[in-house]
Amino acid sequence: LVFTTHTGVRAGHDHFTEDMIRDYFGNCAKESGCDVESLLSLGRVEGQQEFNMTALALRGSSYHNAVSRIHGEVSSKICQDIWPQIDPGDNPVDYVTNGIHVPSFLSELWRDIFDRAPARGGWSQNLTDAGYWQGVHSIPDHQFWSTRQSIKTQMLHLVRDRIRQQHARNHGSEAHLDRLLKLADPDDPNVLTIGFGRRFATYKRATLLFQNLDWLRQIVADPARPVVFIFA
């Protein structure tokens, strides 16, 4: 069993009261031939009063990894209470750097551009070669920008369709819908669009937008430079 820890923020490590674990897992533990106290011991951490799901995952897995080298160092310190007898740097929290499946992640429009660009043939076999990718500068600026704007136009069409469906489902007014979509205009993709495409969990910190209100006001109050924020 491999356990991957993803965040260094407390809200990303679930804690539950031991009474809740007893209520929900008492019968399950009994049916599995495990007494509840043995189960609770797997989620206990010295100095904490609650059942720690990360502790349970660490004790129940044979390999533990973070998602980057730096995150591995941070996670070793966060999890040091599981192995109090050794220094954090010596505990078994390793790391595997996050990656993506490029053919799935990259738009077809970009793939076509890279296929046609000078010296870009075989780019999919050279994804980690930084020197090779300097060749991206050979793509003419107008071609690069028009591709980007085409993809942005597709995104704005999708946003409008999704918001219309959501609005109809919630029985919203047409006037409010018009206000919502005023600047999300596929015919004008030059509007600065700031996207937040993450799960809306607390530790993702969507409210950072409001941390500096004067700066936010400066960004959004210029009528000549409209801004759209998209939370997805």
Secondary structure, DSSP 8 states (H G I E B T S, - for coil): -EEE---SSGGGS-EE-HHHHHHHHHHHHHHTT--HHHHHHHT--TT--SEEHHHHHHHT-SEEEESSHHHHHHHHHHTGGGSTTS-GGGSSEEE------HHHHS-HHHHHHHHHSTT-TTGGG-TT-TTGGGGGGGS-HHHHHHHHHHHHHHHHHHHHHHHHHHHHHTT--HHHHHHHHSS--TT-TTSEEEEE-S---GGG-GGGGGS-HHHHHHHH--TTS-EEEEE-
